[in-house]
C-alpha cells in the first residue's frame, strides 16, 4: 500500500495538483482563466462519458453492472440520511442537510483521477461505473431538500420563527466568505447562465428569497448541463461502435492525461483559496471532512465485497461513496436550502475531502479492493 501511495503522489497529474496548492498558498498571481477551467471540466466529462459508453457497449449491463448500479443508488440514499442524523446533533439542521447532500453525492474529478490510477496498474472498471457516477448525483440532492423541508415544517409546527433564525444564520457568515464560495463554484460549474432570468450558480444569493420548490429542485437535478453532457457522451460512445472509438481515440485518450493535469493544477489553486475559509468550519467539521470519506468508502467496499465485484469496480465504488460534490450540489443546494452556509459545505468537500482522497484515499481504496476483490 505504501508503494501505491508513493506512486500516486508522484503521478504527474497529482503533482500538478499539489503545485497548484503550493502556488495558491503563497498567494501567487497565477490564475487559470475561468473559460479554460470550464472547457477542461467539460472535456473531462465528455471523454469520461464516451469511454464509459464504449466499455458499456463491449460488456453490456451484466450481472456486475446491475449490482453496482443498485449499490450506488442505495449508497446515494443512505449516506445523506445517516450523516444528517449525526450532524444535526452538533450543528444547525439546514447546514446538516446541505453537508449530508454534499457527501451523498460524488466528485467527477476524483472519479476520473481514480480511473487513471487503476488503469495505470493494469486493472479495468466496467462502463457501468460511469452510469453509477451519473445516478449518484441527483438522489443526494433530493434527499437533502426533503430533509430541509422536514426541518422547516418542524420549525413551523413548533411555532418557531424560522425567518428570524435564518437571518441570524446569514449574519454569522461573512459577505466575503459567501462571495468566495459563489465565485469558486461559478468557475467550475460548466453550465451557462440559467434561461429566462432564473436563479443559477452564476448569480449572488439573496437570502430574502424563499427556498425553491421541490419541482424546481427536480428540474435542476435532472437537467443539469454537466450530467446531460456526461449521459449524452456515454450514449454516443455506446452506439458509435469500434470505428467511433478509433476516430475519437486521439481526443479521449491521447491528450486526456495532459488535460487532467492542467485541470488538477486549477483545482490545486482553488483548494488553496478555499483552505483560507477553514476558520468558518470549526474543528468538528474539519474532523468530519477528514474521517467521513474513509467511513463511506468502508461501507462501499463492504457492500462491493459482498456482491463479489472486481478490483476496478470496487475501487471506483469506494471513490464514489467517499467523495463529496463541490460543483453540482452546491450550485443547486445554495438555492434549495438558502439557510445553509456555502462556506461550510463547499469548503469541506473541496478544501478537506478532495485533497485527502487525491493523496491518500485512492491508493488506499485500491489496496483494500485488491485484497478483497475478485
Secondary structure, DSSP 8 states (H G I E B T S, - for coil): -HHHHHHHHTSHHHHHHHHHHHHHHTT------HHHHHHHHHHHHHHHHHHHHHHHHHH-S-HHHHHHHHHHHHHHHHHHHHHHHHHTTTS-HHHHHHHHHHHHS--HHHHHHHHHHHHHTT----THHHHHHHHHHHHHHHHHHHHHHHHHHHHHHTT--HHHHHHHHHHHS-HHHHHHHHHHHHHH------GGG---TTS---TTS----HHHHHHHHHS-HHHHHHHHHHHHHHHHHHHHHHHHHIIIIITHHHHHHHHHHHHHHHHHHHHTTGGGT-HHHHHHHHHHHHHHHHHHHHHHHHHT--HHHHHHHHHHHH---SSHHHHHHHHH-TTS-HHHHHHIIIIIIIHHIIIIIHHHHHHHHHHH--
